[in-house]
Amino acid sequence: CCGTRVYLADKSAGSVLAFDARTLRHLYRCGRPGKGDGELDRPRAVAAHAPRNVAAHQLYVIDRGDGSGRLQHFSVSDRGECTYLRSLGGGRLPAPRAVAVGDGHLYVACRVGLCVLEMCEGTLLQTLAPPAPPRAQKGAQLDAACWLPKLGAVCTASAENNMLCVWRLERAAAAEEAEEEAAAAAAEAAEAATGDESDEAEFAWERAPADEAPAKRQRQSDALDAFFE
């Protein structure tokens, strides 16, 4: 789902279908069957991204390609004009099965190693490997991947292993930690400011009798004078 569009990979037709997110009305089809660049051979997964200040949606599609799987990048205009841009990973992706987009990065779930590749601008940044499940089944794979924006994390699922993995990325954790530190600093500053005002008020309250001291001493002096007269 991307804005007002929902994209689905049509494995049998070798294309990606676009629907209106509110009415589910079919809008257009992206791609055509085939194994060449810009063609889709039994596509199995698609992720969409709408960059800021860019009208066109960015589609990332995983299809069979040469047999082990490939990841292709398309740009789709508001009118449904689909343009092939490039293939990512240089054909070296270890059997990609699912893809997600978050914070401008791609997360490609692969069958080999049950790992997730984090990529940016076609460059591999890191490989995320889940802990070995208790009873890993032969041929198990990651079936789905999604981005969790509120957590700053990527989530994958494996049906064969009944396994759900969530990776919270270091930069997201660091950003949240920075926000917490900033909030704590702001709270301390506000508390200090409130404390200063309270101290000033308390000081003024304690000082008030001292302002009356000369008059009180004068009254006491007058009383003593009257006593000795």
Solvent accessible surface area in square Angstrom, and as a share of the most:
residue,aa,sasa,rsa
1,C,117,0.70
2,C,9,0.06
3,G,67,0.64
4,T,64,0.37
5,R,48,0.18
6,V,32,0.18
7,Y,13,0.05
8,L,96,0.48
9,A,34,0.26
10,D,31,0.16
11,K,110,0.47
12,S,113,0.73
13,A,36,0.28
14,G,3,0.03
15,S,1,0.01
16,V,0,0.00
17,L,29,0.14
18,A,1,0.00
19,F,39,0.16
20,D,15,0.08
21,A,35,0.27
22,R,191,0.70
23,T,95,0.55
24,L,122,0.61
25,R,152,0.56
26,H,86,0.38
27,L,45,0.22
28,Y,34,0.13
29,R,120,0.44
30,C,2,0.01
31,G,25,0.24
32,R,142,0.52
33,P,91,0.57
34,G,24,0.23
35,K,138,0.59
36,G,34,0.33
37,D,100,0.52
38,G,7,0.06
39,E,40,0.18
40,L,1,0.01
41,D,20,0.10
42,R,115,0.42
43,P,0,0.00
44,R,98,0.36
45,A,17,0.13
46,V,32,0.19
47,A,13,0.10
48,A,21,0.16
49,H,52,0.23
50,A,50,0.39
51,P,38,0.24
52,R,223,0.81
53,N,163,0.83
54,V,71,0.41
55,A,78,0.61
56,A,21,0.16
57,H,28,0.12
58,Q,21,0.09
59,L,0,0.00
60,Y,23,0.09
61,V,1,0.00
62,I,1,0.00
63,D,1,0.00
64,R,112,0.41
65,G,4,0.04
66,D,115,0.60
67,G,32,0.31
68,S,54,0.35
69,G,4,0.04
70,R,31,0.11
71,L,0,0.00
72,Q,0,0.00
73,H,15,0.07
74,F,3,0.01
75,S,21,0.13
76,V,1,0.01
77,S,33,0.22
78,D,97,0.50
79,R,196,0.71
80,G,13,0.13
81,E,96,0.43
82,C,44,0.27
83,T,73,0.42
84,Y,68,0.26
85,L,83,0.41
86,R,90,0.33
87,S,48,0.31
88,L,7,0.04
89,G,16,0.15
90,G,56,0.54
91,G,52,0.50
92,R,196,0.72
93,L,14,0.07
94,P,41,0.26
95,A,5,0.04
96,P,0,0.00
97,R,38,0.14
98,A,4,0.03
99,V,9,0.05
100,A,6,0.05
101,V,22,0.13
102,G,4,0.04
103,D,98,0.51
104,G,44,0.43
105,H,31,0.14
106,L,13,0.07
107,Y,0,0.00
108,V,0,0.00
109,A,0,0.00
110,C,0,0.00
111,R,91,0.33
112,V,79,0.46
113,G,59,0.57
114,L,22,0.11
115,C,13,0.08
116,V,0,0.00
117,L,12,0.06
118,E,1,0.01
119,M,4,0.02
120,C,39,0.23
121,E,139,0.62
122,G,30,0.28
123,T,80,0.47
124,L,95,0.47
125,L,87,0.43
126,Q,76,0.34
127,T,72,0.42
128,L,21,0.11
129,A,72,0.55
130,P,19,0.12
131,P,105,0.66
132,A,96,0.75
133,P,21,0.13
134,P,139,0.87
135,R,213,0.78
136,A,65,0.51
137,Q,100,0.45
138,K,210,0.89
139,G,51,0.49
140,A,11,0.09
141,Q,32,0.14
142,L,1,0.00
143,D,53,0.28
144,A,52,0.40
145,A,18,0.14
146,C,61,0.37
147,W,40,0.14
148,L,51,0.25
149,P,100,0.63
150,K,197,0.83
151,L,95,0.47
152,G,8,0.08
153,A,0,0.00
154,V,0,0.00
155,C,15,0.09
156,T,2,0.01
157,A,34,0.26
158,S,3,0.02
159,A,73,0.56
160,E,61,0.28
161,N,20,0.10
162,N,143,0.73
163,M,28,0.13
164,L,122,0.61
165,C,14,0.08
166,V,78,0.45
167,W,39,0.14
168,R,114,0.41
169,L,7,0.03
170,E,150,0.67
171,R,89,0.33
172,A,18,0.14
173,A,41,0.32
174,A,58,0.45
175,A,54,0.42
176,E,69,0.31
177,E,98,0.44
178,A,56,0.44
179,E,118,0.53
180,E,102,0.46
181,E,106,0.48
182,A,63,0.48
183,A,64,0.49
184,A,52,0.40
185,A,58,0.45
186,A,63,0.49
187,A,61,0.47
188,E,117,0.52
189,A,64,0.49
190,A,60,0.47
191,E,129,0.58
192,A,60,0.46
193,A,54,0.42
194,T,82,0.47
195,G,29,0.28
196,D,83,0.43
197,E,118,0.53
198,S,59,0.38
199,D,88,0.46
200,E,119,0.53
201,A,62,0.48
202,E,97,0.44
203,F,116,0.48
204,A,44,0.34
205,W,192,0.67
206,E,100,0.45
207,R,113,0.41
208,A,48,0.37
209,P,83,0.52
210,A,62,0.48
211,D,105,0.54
212,E,115,0.52
213,A,27,0.21
214,P,76,0.48
215,A,52,0.40
216,K,111,0.47
217,R,145,0.53
218,Q,104,0.46
219,R,147,0.54
220,Q,95,0.42
221,S,47,0.30
222,D,74,0.38
223,A,64,0.49
224,L,109,0.54
225,D,79,0.41
226,A,67,0.52
227,F,158,0.66
228,F,159,0.66
229,E,176,0.79
